[in-house]
Amino acid sequence: MNRYPLWKNLLILGVILASLVLAWPNLYSQDPSIEITAARGTEIGETSLGEVRAVLENAGAPVKGIELQEGGKLLARFANAGDQLKAQDVIENTLSKSYHTALTQSADLPGWMRALGLKPMNLGLDLRGGIHVVIDVDMDAALDQALERYIGDIRTQLRDDKIRYQTATREGGSILIKFNDAESRDAGDKVLRREFRDLQLQVSQDNNQFAIQANLPPAEQKRIKDFALEQNITTLRNRVNALGVAEPSIARQGERRIVVQLPGAQDPGRLKEILGATATLEYRLVDTEHSAAEAVAGRVPVGSKLYYERDGKPILLKRRVIVTGDQITDASSGFDSQSGTPAVFVNLDGPGARRMRDVTTENVGKPMAVVFIENRTTTELVNGKPVKTTRKVEEVISVASIREPFGRRFQTTGLDSSNEAHNTALLLRSGALAAPIQIVEERTIGPSLGQDNIDQGILSVLIGMALVVLFMGYYYRAFGMIANLVLVLNLVMIVAVLGMLGATLTMPGIAGMVLTVGMAVDANVLIFERIREELNNGSSPQASIAAGFNKAFSTIVDANVTTLIAALMLFSFGTGPVKGFAVTLSIGLITSMFTAITCSRALINRMYGGKRLKTLPV
Amino acid sequence: MRVIKLPHFNFLSQRRKAMVFSAVLMVVSLLSLAVQGLNLGLDFTGGTLIEISYKESADLGEVRAALTQGGFVNVMVQQFGTPRDVLLRIPPEGDVNDNELSQRVLKALNAAAPDQVELRRVEFVGPQVGKELADQSGLAVLFSLIGILFYVALRFEWRFSVGAVAATMHDAIVVMGVFSVFRLDFDLTVLAAVLTVIGYSLNDTIVVFDRVRENFRKMRKGAVVEIMDQSVNETMSRTIITAGTVLLVVVALYLFGGATLQGFSLALIIGVVFGTYSTIYVATAAAVVLGVSRADLLKVPKEGAGADSLP
């Protein structure tokens, strides 16, 4: 008795081998590295690899390895942080026009491991240093903005349909449109009902007042909020990418929050400035009747405004805006089907499309400009108090001729490269923050603290483990050593599963591992104590092994399930680091059941199963 | 080797004394929690926390002077871990999200001691976020308890369930009570520890209850209290060994895990000790007081169907 069938042994062996392979990458040291991405107008390929390598070697910054990565990135590895910083300086000084750099860390894995897609565990910000911010999106402002937009659209619509109205104003959370008489009110009601299906319209019953009240129904409110949040996430992602931080993470949290994590970043001030910038886009006609040079000299014609292009060239644009960025529903990049040149395809919402059609019909052959508007806020200390100054930056990012009238969907050509088309589409899609934001939580961890945390974490895992191993070996002898073996295996499995799930290891996560070491032996203790009891009751060694495992099983499951419930609650309610703890604890509990019950049983079966035994070393 | 022989203590005969002891613990803990509350950490209150490291031992007086110079009056300065590390705490002002405060504080400190200060960590939590987190945490504890109550009721019998949850709450309250009485910093990691204690305490209780159930089925005679005592005694060596191994690692974490995890490991140390005690004197005693009987358990269908599938 006490033998496992071959398939079971093979299965266990397979799981163990898989865990070892999955956990293996964590044994490689993390090299200081630089991630190199292409600047506007360049593309990364084999040539850039050679170029960067040559520049670095000439400057005496020895590269340990440099390789092309997916997504048009280069990764250069260095032996130490000194070389890494030196290399960044070299690249920034000599190649800054073509490339952007970001400091990062990467494991020096052998080729076959990378080919298999094996990766070490992600380290949390508390272990590698970095910035974590939580951003709150002002949803009231998002709704207000939406209402204002509707008011503008309603006015235009009524004017277009030649319906006379007194006022259209915002009253709290709704829009109030007042008319002179019942006739125009009813006409307005008809038009608005046809054109604004998203709004809830109500004709005022008050006979002295001819008015229509428009409300945002809950579904529409939710759509506006979701859109604002998604839009802000996209915008923030683009801005964060501009910061040059490797592996940034931007994620939605709940209904109105966004979490931004920047591993390795150390300057929260710069991050906040970039995140806080509010930008938008506008389409305007170019004033071709007047000269821009005269406008620069101070003679700006009425109805026009002087702008500058990105290269500093002055340009005169009409004051009247055709469409603004928040009327753009989508934008993508591609190629013009006729000329084959890079193009940006833009989609407008209904009112925007109508207006665009009207304007372009009247202005075929004339140039139109895209203006990028940004409010950059900087904070400076004046007499110990922070003073915010906001500077409005307006740049013309592209000028193109109107070839034919267009409306909802159109393309903009005249861009330098497909890369620029791509960037412009990104900008159009997400150039503006849909709603104001506020940073409500910030955690910055310096790199030295991160390293200390790793060192202390590893030290406490090792010490805790050594103590447990010594005790178990001493108290349960050979069986104790089996428990120790499966304990180590359990740690390996936790690491493997964490890597597989792409989970992030945090300091509390390490605490979870330490705790798992202590609790994982519990299952073995339960089993061994049972075996001892059975032996004391006079059962044969083989029967005692079987009874010990069988009787302890339901106890172990019950005990672990309850802890798992607590861990799941932690996971669903906790944030950031606490989630990390809950994850490692949960994984540890589950893997410990496999290692402590199945693996130790397999080992015991292998060593003692089917033999005539007088005593058991337990 | 075998250190712990099968003991024969009449644990439950001492249950009245234990009840008095537990009652005193509860009253002191709850009183302290009600009167002075928990010394809630930044995670729950909001505010700014800055950990800095000086090249040489830091003089807290000088740090304070530099801060006053810079116009920061409401800053709590304390040593953190080593003499070179300093922790600054700035409470939130009303509902204002001043996320740039930390940069100004660092500027002031750098001005006073150029090239001496290294930023280790900045944590800023807006007051609103803190409040939400506090609410959510309360819910997390509540839902864990409900979930556990439900599971135990499903697997055992309602009297055991009440006993188990009573023991668990007892431990959670004691841990929070100790943090309240000694004004220790109660942050998010300590809360995680409290929830872990809930899980651990229950784990311990269930092992004993499992044995009680088994013994009720096996031993046809004997009073309820005797069977309970017998079960506690039979599982005693396991209880001590497991509590021992967990304590080994948690103490290692307390001593070597660094200052950020000290509150966490302390909460676990307290929790493990009281979790073991409460298994015997709160969980079991509560089940006895509630009048658990053999018949209650025998109604439950045979457990551990999974165990039978093992060869």
Interface residues (C-beta under 8 A of the other chain):
Chain A: R3 Y4 P5 D126 V134 D136 Q266 P268 G269 K272 T379 L381 G384 P386 Q438 I439 V440 E441 E442 R443 T444 I445 G446 S448 L449 D452 N453 Q456 G457 L459 S460 I463 G464 M465 L467 V468 F471 M472 Y474 Y475 R477 M507 P508 I510 A511 V514 L515 V517 G518 M519 V521 D522 V525 L526 E529 R532 E533 N536 F549 N550 K551 F553 S554 T555 V557 D558 A559 N560 V561 T562 T563 L564 I565 A566 A567 L568 M569 L570 S572 F573 G574 T575 P577 V578 F581 A582 L585 R601
Chain B: M1 R2 V3 L6 E51 S53 G70 G71 N97 N99 E100 S102 Q103 R104 K107 E118 L119 R120 R121 V122 E123 F124 V125 G126 Q128 V129 L133 Q136 S137 L139 A140 V141 F143 S144 G147 I148 Y151 V152 R155 L188 T189 L191 A192 L195 T196 I198 G199 Y200 L202 N203 D204 I206 V207 D210 R211 E214 E234 T235 S237 R238 I241 T242 G244 T245 V246 L247 L248 V249 V250 A252 L253 L255 F256 G257 G258 T260 L261 F264 S265 L268 E303 G304 G306 A307 D308 L310 P311
